[in-house]
Amino acid sequence: MTVATSDTPLARFLHAYFSSRIAVIATLVLLLLTLAAICAPLIAPQNPYDLTKLDIMDSRLEPGKVSSDGKLVYLMGTDEQGRDMLSAILYGLRISIAVGFASTAAALAIGLALGMVAGYAGGRIESLIMRVADIQLSFPPILIALVLLALSGPGVGKIIIALIAVQWAYYARTARSAALVERGKEYMEAAAGLGLSPLRIVLRHLLPNCLPPLIVIAALQVASAISLEATLSFLGLGLPVTEPSLGLLISNGFQYLLSGTYWISFYPGLALLLTVAAINLVADQLRDVLNPRLQGI
Amino acid sequence: MITFLIRRLLQSILVLLVMSLLVFLGVYAIGNPVDILISPDANQAERARIIAAFGLDQPLWQQYLLFLRNAAAGNLGRSFAFATPALGLILERFPATMELAVSAMLLSVLLGIPLGLFAGLRPKGLAGKTIMTASILGFSLPTFWVGLMLIMVFAVKLGWLPSSGRGATVNVLGVPLSFLTRDGLEHLLLPAFNLALFNIALVIRLTRAGTQEALQQEYVRFARAKGLRNGRIIGVHVLKNILIPIVTVIALQFGSLIAFAIVTETVFAWPGMGKLIIDSIRVLDRPVIVAYLMLIVTLFIVINLVVDVLYSLLDPRVRLAEAK
């Protein structure tokens, strides 16, 4: 069957999405980075956290120098322990991307559920959930994460919880307003008239129609979650030293920066910038395609 | 209006109380300050004396009640590390943070509005497109990393500007300010620009969108038909109309600037509240952490209230009393 494939909603979406050259490049970059992060143990020149592989003689070598045993070229230099920065960045990218996606997915699920319940149920439940969301949204995300992490201490689980706490309100608010709009439409009335159970109505009829704006926000939030995690780890509040994300690598290079050793901080930051920018551009294009009303914000 | 204010005030007090409880309980979950305060070779009697002196031997709820009573009187405890009142310690650093945030806000307006206007007037031109791409970059750049790179380029490689501290300050009405001396201004430039980066990008995008929208309006066409100079149409008519939303957003961003100053201050060793809180978290200086969090929550409640009231004054269509 070769007929009419160009007219399915998915095909139309893909056509619109890939009509922008920047979006194509950003998507490719993002795919490459994600692939590199997933395959880090396979493609990294060195296991950066196996201390037996590190040679202290190679401490703080400039990019392009050859290791003292002559086996390895340090493309991005080494840090103070003689660790290959390229390998450290690949491993760091893995942690940063994993934390960003995991926290966004969890926050999306929680926010979506709460927002739809609020929009569908209305009444007291709605005003309680929305009041909490409003109050939370009146504080900047970094401050909320800072409070939570100052209280709980660093750790992978803790930073994911902090990032969820920061994000859920955005989804709850958007899901509620989408649910409110959809609730008044005829197909919802028809579904209720058919005698379907509320759970089925919410999951099969309400949810799919509320998703597009949420996908856009989630895409943008992955970028800000990765950025926020890096910032918190840089401040020493995020991930512990045993889970070195990009932010922690940059922080390690900070103390050597003033003596002119720039590469320990520079390259991890570049990787972070590339990741965040690629995700932002993908999210921008998603927004333009899925929700033309939001353009220009 | 008055009903609105009263309701908001009551809500604010509730938020403050909940926050104080959360912060107080939470701060007790992190580490034991006794280990940091008392040298390991102190004997038992000395340990007990110091624990009693800081009130750490009492039950938690009593410590909380005592904390609330003292907080109402403006006493948020004494810093473990500095042995001075925590609130005083923070207020001492408050002007530095405010100076940084205000400078960043000015920079974002002074750079963002002209660039955004330019991009809005010539959206198809190379310069306009470059400005827009740069503004997308401004959203994606990790602030702390840009700070490091600014230090790298301007302090280490070029040696033009200092990398840390506040430089020479001048006291104005007892408040030390950096921007009045050349040395202080040099110290201020990099951190302020770093902190402003995100907002510059934001203002560029808002101004561009506003300009493009305004150019389609009847009044611009009328002004052109009247034969007004282009400069006057843009400088007076367009600018006046796009300014209100920009000013509102910038005012709303002021709180985030103060929050984000934590990062900038840490990078540039700027002696403000943000650096103090990070240092205090590292050494588990509980009273300072609690005092900072309480102060910043209060600050945000005030900022949000002021913005809401200002908004209703600027735009009569917004009715506060009707807001829930």
Interface residues (C-beta under 8 A of the other chain):
Chain A: S127 I135 S138 F139 P140 I142 L143 L146 V147 A150 L151 S152 G153 A223 S227 A230 T231 F234 L235 G236 L237 G247 I250 G253 F254 L257 L258 G260 Y262 S265 F266 G269 L272 L273 V276 A277 N280 L281 D284 G296 I297
Chain B: V15 L22 V23 G26 V27 A29 I30 G31 I136 L137 F139 S140 L141 P142 T143 F144 W145 L148 M149 I151 M152 A155 V156 K157 S163 R205 A209 G255 S256 A259 F260 I262 V263 T266 V267 I277 I278 I281 R282 I289 L293 I296 V297 F300 N304 K324
